[in-house]
Amino acid sequence: MKSLPIKINGAILALIVAGVVFYSCTVQEDYDYHPAGITGKLEVSALEYFQSHESFTMLSSAIDLAGLTEAYSTDQIRTFIAPTDRAFEEYLEENAYGSLEEVPVPILRNLLRYHIVEDRVLFSDPDLFESNFPIAYSTESGQVMYLSHNTNFVGLVNEGTSKQWEIATSNLEPTNGVIHVVNAIVYFSAASTDLDELDPSVKTDTIFPLADTYINGGAAANSNFGSANLLKVKNVTGDGDYDRKAYLMFDLKELPAEGVITDLRFEVGVSFTHAKNLDMNLFQVPDTTWTEMGLNWNNATEPVDPPVATIITTKVGAFNFDLTDFYAGLEKRGKLSLMIDGQDQGDETNDLASKEHETLPAPMIIAIIATGNSVLDLVANTGISVESGGSVALDSEMLEVTGASANDIIYTVEEVAQHGWLISGATILKPGDRFTQNDINVMNLVYISNGEGSEDQLVLSARDRAGAKLDPFEVEVIIE
């Protein structure tokens, strides 16, 4: 499809010159524009052209692996966006694939189908004469590709979206359409929005610990460290000289009573961490009578298992633990005692800032508080139908939540599919990843079947920026 009307510019001479520029370029080693003194007529199909040029050996292999030889040799007129070998090499490296053979065939097939536009698109076409005026075209994948050019008449893919690419060589004409060469694997990605931006009615509030300290095992088991400026955490043997655990106490009654807490997290500054990518666990402690200057290893109360939150240690300025679900399950507000412990026998040093630290912020619990006045409705959840090994772009007829603007309705992936992948742009979504209703509306999300099973499901939740929520719900997938 073309989504925009033709615009005719009166500068006929400029149009002729532009046509010469676009038609007089050919494939060069560096894929820059170079006058060639020839037209772009190739006298062979797109497939034959790719198979006969060394710069497209990986594209030719990908076409074979994906079973798309007919799509590239068909007599149907198409526009082929042709990634070079360099483009495929970068794609493999960025996605941790050792070779094209390691890419799941359904993912590779969907990738290539997006590079086939269901129309003949020449940049000498009057439709495309105006600079920086992207026109939407349908692709074989079902998603949209925008094609345009800048003021220097360099072709562009997906101008105006979150990611755009320059076309290196344009207007090559095989017998079955047009070829435009790119030095990257391209994909559709809707204009981005800040998923953490809050509604103006939403407020934040912060509370700080009543007490914090750490305890040390072994020879220091009777020692108190309540005046220390660090909360030391290390798990070596469980109760030895180098085993340390941090204790903190907060009063949740300090949080505002009005409004709805939509997000609650515990943040503690990092003075030093070995950042071994190990678990760090946050536990609730049933005792809220201990004192900062009286607690030691021998009199400390053991925490309640399992942990209320877990993070992976990395090189960051602060560790953040999500307490939202834990807080929602509390029967009443009051004093909350927490303990931080490292991964069992992980032998990782973590020095965290106590409230006595001179330069780093004190530990804190941060609440996002909404009015709770908005309401979300799941008005469409028809499920997804897809051919085995095929792909389908999600749209609002399949899945739609209303109650706020599309960019303000934010979905979270709670559980991923077992027989396929949900992909946004070039990213395979995993639990915790987010997208908006607008991503669905503009068909920015694709479900790809891995060729197994007859049914599948996704589990999603949704919220808006003003605090309304939808509990996790299933999206059924029928694989035909």
N, C-alpha and C positions, 0 to 999 in steps of 0.2 A: 504494500500500500504506500501511497504518498499522502502524507497528512497535511501538506500545505499547498496552496494554489500556485500556479505558475506566475512569476513576475517577469515582465519583459522590460528590459532597460533600453533606453533609446540610444545608448552609445554603441552603435553597431560596429564601428571600427575597433573599439576596445574588445568587443565580444569576439571578433575575428582573430585579434591578436591573442586573446586568451585561449582560443581554440588551438592556435598554432603552438602555444606554449605547452598545453596539455598533450597534444598529439605528438609533439616532437621530442618526447622523452622515451628512453629505453632503459632496460635493466643494466645498471653499471655495478661494478664491484662494490662501491661504497653506498649504493642506493640513494645517491643524491640526484637532483634533477640535472640532466645534461642534454643539450641539443643534439639530436642524432641525424637530422636531415631526412627522416623517414616518417611515414605514418605508423600508427600502432597496429596495423593489420598483421595478424600472425599466421593465418591460413591453416591453423591446427586447432584442435579442441583445447580447453584449459588443461585437461588431464595430460594430453600429449605434450603440451608446452612445459608443464612442471616436470614431467618425466625426462625431458631432454635437457634440463638445465641443472647444473651442479648446485646452484644456490637453493634449490627446492628439493633436495634429496630427502630431507626429513618430512616435508609436507607430503611428498609422494608416498613415503612409508606410512605416514599417519593415515592417509586416505585408504591404503590397502588394509591396515590394521582395523580401521573403523568400518570397513565394508562399504565405502562410499564412492567406489570407482564410477558407478553409474551416475551419481549426482554431479560428478565433475566432467563426465563425457557426454551427458545427455544433450539432445538437440534443443531442449528448452532453454530459452535465453535467461541467463543469470548474471549477476555481478559477483565475482570471486575476490574476496579479500585474502591475499596470499602472504602468509607469514614466511619469512626467510628461515634458513637453518639457524641463524643467530637468535631469532625469536623463539624457536623451539628449545634451543639450548638454555636460554634464560628461563623459560617456563619450567623446564625439568628441574633446574637448580633451585628455583624459588619454591617449588612444591615438593622437593626432596625425592624426586624420581631419578633412578639411575639411568633409565632409558625410556624410549617410547613404549616399549613392551611392558613396562611396569605401570603405565597409566591404565586404570580400568577402562575397558573398551567403551562402556556407555558414556563415561566422562569425556573420552577422546572424541567420540562420535558427536556428542552435543557441542563440544568446543568447535569442531569443524563446521557443523551445521549453522552455527551462529555466523560463521565467516562466508556464508552463501546468502546473498541478497536476492529476493524474489522479484527482481526488476533489472532493467538495463540502465546503469547509471554512469554516464559520461560527464566529466566536469566541464565539457564544452556545451552541455545542455543549457538552454536559457533558464530552466528552473533553478540551476545552481550558479547563475552568473553573479548574483549579489554575494558579496563577501560576508563571512560570519553569519550565514543564514541557514542553519542546519535544517534538513528535511528528513522526516522519519520514513524509513522503509522497513517492510517486514523481512525477516530472515527465515531460513529453513528451520531454525530452532523454535520459532514462535515468538521470539523476542524482537524488539525494535532495534535498528541501528540508524544513527543519525549521520548523514554525510553532508559535507560542506567544504569550503576552502577559506583560507585567510586572505588578507589583502595582497599577499605576495603570490596568490594563486597556488599555494601549497595545500593539497587535499587534507581534510581532517576527518577522523572517525570519532563520533560521539562528542562533538563539541557541545558544551553547555551541561554535561553531566559531571559526575564526580571524577571521571578519568577520561581524557581524550588523547588521541594519538595522531601524529603526522603520517601521511602517506608518502612513501619514499619515491615511488614511480607510479604514474597514473595512466589510465586510458589505453592500456594494451588490449587489443581486440582479438580474442580467439573466435573461432567459428560459432561458439555457443554463448557469447556474451562479452563481458568486460572483465579485465583483471586490474586490480590496484594492489601494489606491493607494500607491505608494512614490515617493520623491523621488530614487531612485538605481537604477541597473542592478544587480541583485543576482546573485550567483553562489554556488556551493558551494565552500567552502574548508575542508578538514579542519583540525582543531586543530593548530597549528604545533608543531614541535619544533626544537631547535637542532641544525642539521646539522653544526656544527663542534664540538659537545660530544664529549669523548673518553671512551672506556671507562676505568674506574678502573685497569685494568692497563696503560694506555698512558702512556708518559712522553715528556717533551720534553727535548731537550738543545741547547745553543747553543755555537757556537765563534766565535772572533773572529779577525780577520786577523793574520797574521804581519807583513804590510807593506801599506801603502796610500799612494798618491800620485797625482798627475795630471801629464800632460805637456802642453806648450803648443807649438803650431807657430810658424812665422814667425820673428820676431826673437828669440823666447824658446826656440827649438828646442834650445839647449844648456843651458837652465836646469833646475834640479831644484827640486821643490816638496814634498819628502818631509816637511818639518816643518810644512807648512800644516795648518790645522784644517778645510779644505774640500777636497773632491774636485770640481773644476770640470769640467763637461761641456758642450760646445757644438760644433756642426758647422755651419760657415758655407761655406767653400770647399773644405775637405778638408785643407789644410795651411798655412793663413794665420795671421796674428797672433792671431786670435780663435778658432782651432780648439783644443779641449781634450778630452782623453780621460782617464778615471780607470782606474787599475790597482790590483788587490788580489790578495793571495795568502793562501790558507788551507791548513791541513793537515787533510785529511779523516780522517787516522788519529786525530785527537782525538775523533772521534765514537765512541760505544760499539760494540764489536764484537758484542755480544750483542743479540738481537732483530731485528726487521724494520723498516727505515725505510719508513714508508708515505707520508710527505710530507716534502719538503725544500725550503726556500725561502731565498733571499738577501734580506735586508732592509737598506736603507740610509736613514738619516734625511735629510729634506729641509730645508735651511736656506732656500732660495729656488727657485722654479720659475716660469717664465712660463706653464706649464700650457696649452700650445697644443693639447693633445690630439694630439700627435705621437708617433711611435714612439721608444722608448728601448730600445736593444739591448744585451744582455749576451753577450759572446763568451768562448770559452775561448782562452787564450794558451798556445802550446806551450812557452814558456820559463818555467822556474821557478827560474832562477838570478839574476834581477835583484834589486837591493837598493833599499830605500826611499829611501836618500840618494844613489843613483847613477843612477837611471833618468831619462832625458830623451827628448825627441821623437826625436832622432837615433839613439839606441841602443836604442829600444824595439822589441821583436819584434811583427810584425803578428799579429793574431788569426786563428783558424781560422773560415772561413765555412761554413755559415750561423750565425747567433747561436743560443746555447743557450736563450735566453728573450727575450721582448719584452713590454714593457708600453706602455700609453698614458699620457702624462703628464697628470696632473690635480692639483688643489689638495689634496694630502694631506700628512700628517705624515711619511710614509715610503713609499718605493717598494718593492714586493715582487715578486720574480721567482721563478717556480716552477721549481725544479731537479729535481723528482721524476723525470721521465722521463730527463733527462740523466744523473742519478746512477745510475739503474738500468742504463744502457748502459755505464757505466765498467767496464773490465776489472779495475782494481785501485784501491784507495785510496792516497792519497799527497798530495803538494802539488798544489794547484789554483790556477792563475793565471787571473784574470778581467779583462776590460776592458769598460768601459761607454762607449758612444758614442751620440750623438744621431742623429736621423733625418738622412739625407744632405741637406745644405744646408737644414736646417730652421731654422737661425739662432735657436735657442731656448736661453736661458740656464738652466742647472740647476746650483745650488750644493748639493752633498751633504756630509753630515758625514763627516769622516775620524775615525780612532780618536783623534786628538789634539783633537777638538772639546771645548770646555769644558762645554757644557750638553746637547747632543744625544747620544743613545746611539751607540756605535761601530757600524760595519757588522757584520753578523753573519749566520751561516748557522744556521737553526733547523731541527732535525730532530724529527719525531714518530716515536716508536719503539714498536712494538707487540710483543706476545709472539709473534704469528704462530701461536698454537695453535688458533685457530678456523678453520673451513672453511665456505665457502659453496657451495651447490648450486643450479643452475638447474633447478628441478623442473618448471616449466611455461613453455613459449614456443610456444604454438599459433599465434601470429600474430593479426592483426586483420582482420576482414571488415567492410566498410562499403559502403553504397550510394554511388555517384558523387554528390558534392555533399552527402552526408549526414554523420552523425557517430555515434560510438560511444564509450561510457565504458569505459575499461579496467578489468578486474577480475582477481582472482587466478587464475581459470581460464585467462586468456590469458597472464599473465606472473606468475611467482612465483619468488622466490629464498628459500631457507631457510638456516638455520644460525645465526641470531640473531633477536632480536625484530624485529617489523615496523618499528618506529620506528628501529631501529639498522641496518637495511639501507638503504644510500643509493646510489641510481642517479645516474649522471652522463650527460647527453646528449653523445655524442661527435659524431654527425652527425644533422642534422634531416631530416625528410621532404622530398621534392621535389614531391610532389603533394598537400600538405595541411599541417596544423598540429597540433602536440601542445600542448594548452592545460591549464594548471593554474590553477584559479580564473578570473581574467580575464587571465592572462598567457600570451602565446605563448612557449613555451620555445625557447631558442637554445642553441648549443653551449656547454658549461660549466655550464649550469643543472642543478640537482639536485632530486630528490624521493625519497621513501621508499617502501618496500614498503607501508606503511600507507596512503599516498596511493592506491596501486593497490587495496588491499583495500576502501577506503571509496568507490571510484569517483570520486576527486578529479581524475583525468586524463581528458581527452577528445581523441580523434583526430578531426579534421574534414577530410574530403576537399574539395579545391578544385574538383572536377568534371572533372579531367583525369587521363589515364592509366588503366591497368588494374591496375597494381601499384605498390607503394611500399615503402620500408623506413626504419626508424629504426636507428641504431647507439647502443647503450648500454653502459656498464660499470657495475660494482657493487662496493661494498666494505662492510665493517662497521666499527664503531668500535674493534675490537680488532686490525685490521690485515689481515684476510682480504680477498682481492680476486678478482673475476672479470674477466678480460680482455674487451675490447670484443666484443660479439656483436650479431648482426642480429635485428631483429624485423620479420618480413615483414608487409606490408599487402596484402590482396586487395581491389581496388576493383571492385564489381559494377555 
